[in-house]
Amino acid sequence: LDAIDAGIVKAAGLDVLETEPLTNPNERILKYDNVVLTPHFAFNSEESFDELRRKVVQSAINVLKGDLHYNVVNKKFLESK
């Protein structure tokens, strides 16, 4: 929000907030016309579910093939084994 106030960021679309749910109607973030908030639901589309299904199947195929390096966050851990 400070970056928006400073003109560094022109607008923001947020699906995850530091504190959820927002319960105070006077929250600073609610005062911005150039901030769009969604309730942890912005991913919800047919396309996103299709992509999720595809990635799950691809991950399962890769594991069955013995490729454990696909879509791994901590590859150094796997390399140490």
C-alpha positions, -999 to 999 in steps of 0.1 A, spaced: 0 0 0 29 23 7 41 16 -29 7 25 -43 7 57 -22 42 65 -36 31 59 -72 55 29 -76 26 5 -80 -3 17 -100 -28 -10 -90 -31 -44 -73 -52 -74 -75 -49 -95 -44 -63 -130 -36 -43 -135 -4 -39 -111 25 -16 -110 54 -46 -112 78 -77 -130 68 -105 -126 70 -108 -88 70 -132 -80 98 -126 -43 103 -145 -22 77 -120 6 83 -90 -15 71 -66 7 51 -66 -16 21 -104 -12 17 -100 25 10 -82 21 -24 -101 23 -57 -72 7 -75 -70 -24 -53 -92 -54 -62 -96 -80 -35 -110 -115 -40 -118 -140 -13 -92 -166 -20 -112 -175 -50 -95 -158 -80 -81 -191 -93 -116 -205 -98 -121 -209 -135 -125 -239 -158 -91 -232 -173 -74 -232 -139 -90 -266 -130 -80 -280 -164 -44 -269 -158 -44 -283 -122 -57 -317 -135 -30 -317 -162 -2 -309 -137 -13 -336 -113 -14 -362 -140 20 -351 -153 35 -352 -118 22 -387 -113 36 -399 -146 70 -383 -138 71 -400 -104 62 -434 -120 90 -429 -144 114 -422 -116 118 -385 -124 115 -369 -89 129 -335 -101 97 -323 -118 81 -294 -101 102 -297 -69 108 -266 -48 138 -280 -29 159 -298 -56 190 -296 -34 173 -320 -9 166 -345 -36 202 -342 -50 216 -350 -15 198 -384 -14 
